[in-house]
Amino acid sequence: MKRGICCAGNMIVDITYPIETWPKQNELTHITDGIQSSTGGSVCNTIIDLARLDPKIHLVASGFAGHDAEGDFILREMGKYPNIDLSMIRRDGRTSFTAVMSNNQTKERTFFQHAGANAFYGEEHIDWEKLDVDLLHIGYILLLPALDQPDDQYGTKMARLLHRAKSNGLKTSIDVVSEAGERFALLVIPALRYTDYCVINELEAQQTTGVLLREDDGTLHPENMEEALRKLKELGVSAWAVIHCPELGCGLDEKGQFFSVPSLKLPQGWIKGTVGAGDAFCAGILYAVETGLGMEQALKLGACSAAASLSEVNASDGVNTAAQVLKLYDLYA
């Protein structure tokens, strides 16, 4: 029986530039010391988090790393984990990268994303016959241009890929990138028809379902979470629908039971960086799925994995084994 998780889709290098302040148009600002490069994107963040949660779980990465120094960097960083199979990573073109401008004064970040070879990633780049796992996780919808293209039969190329995965006996999981605009209904809803596990944040869920979860002034509506989750299930999610946000995580399991777990009450100074916290939460959920945990325990592991991620500047350095990160729940729940 096949066991393990394939993480497919976006592979990115994040280059963070600390700046004195955000300049006005045509003005100059200074980049200060502390420029950092780190792996990013759904594949890199989620699969490394999974490898850290359990060094023995079988993991496969599928995506594009360019023929450049950034591609070498991705393979070197992921290669530190013996349980990550890198054989399905394609080398072609330029590696996708994000230039992150981090304002030293306000701590706000602005992102400039170059898709690189990620723009061409599609169903044909997965070696289906050799894929020896039982769960395919792919992200991010709205940031994989080839898979975001329309498909006459399935709605989108992403939906076609997910259908093929299910036809091959795989469980499917999706993640979405946050953006403003009208593309959610066009691109996310077709994919949900072939999704077993949907793990997204409150803004993405709001855009997809039309259920108000957070107002423009930041006010959260936790009382609407169950409605949004049930809408995700109505749209096609067959097993678990999960929504996470800084305040809490909640989900509907395969029986339609609703669970909600508050985020941890972290001590002052704990948060060193927020990059990748959502991917860490997702990794906790996927690990729970793969190891047979129930929804409530999955939400606790997701909350703890996200909290652990927040303890370091980059996405994954704070994540430890599942047993270790779960200890945070006893400390800070």
Disulfide bonds with the S-S distance in Angstrom:
none
